[in-house]
Amino acid sequence: MIYFVQGELTKLVKIGKAVNCEHRLKNLQCGSPDKLNIIKQIHIIGTAADYEAENLLHKSFKFCRRHGEWFEPVNQFMDFVAALSDEIDVAGIMQLLYKYGLADKKKDLDKKDFQKMQEEILAPGPHGLQSGNTVSDGYTGASWREEKRLKREIQAFRKDLESRGIKTAPEKSVRK
């Protein structure tokens, strides 16, 4: 889980990751003179994706970083946090960053970051999410409608990468 915790007096927002956000809040509160509140917690879809999502968010918002993992609550940052759904994958976060003009703002995300994300999203894995794949229900565990939605998101992400000059793997069709 990724959490966003805000201090009532300082208004600073901490971006962090935890298995149990409530437990983490209690630990943070012990060392803080400011009353802290969880303003958002999101489940990141994907194996070990919490770490990548947290790093991506820290990089993307370094322009408003106060210190460590604490950030100034500038409008662009707070609008982004409000727009996050309760469950999202790293590609979804990336799409929101583009939507809010944050990925380009400070050029925090270099070509290597995009290539790593491309490899993770387009490679076969527990969800079988290669763009253009026809995948058996037993492999993905996803409903037909969800699988179609994910394919559309990946195709949009692929187009975005290609528009930025990053080559993507050719689309493949996997059939039983």
Buried (B, 14 or more C-beta within 10 A) or exposed (E): BBBBBBBEEBEBBBBBBBEEBEEBBEEBBEEBEBEBEBBBBBEBBBEEBBEBBBBBBBBBBEBBBEEEBBBBBEEBBBEBBEEBEEEBBBBBBBBBBBEBEBBEBEEBBEEEBBBEBBEBBBEEEEBBBBBBBEBEEEBBEBEEEEBEEBBEBBEEBBEBBEEEEBEBEEEEEEEE
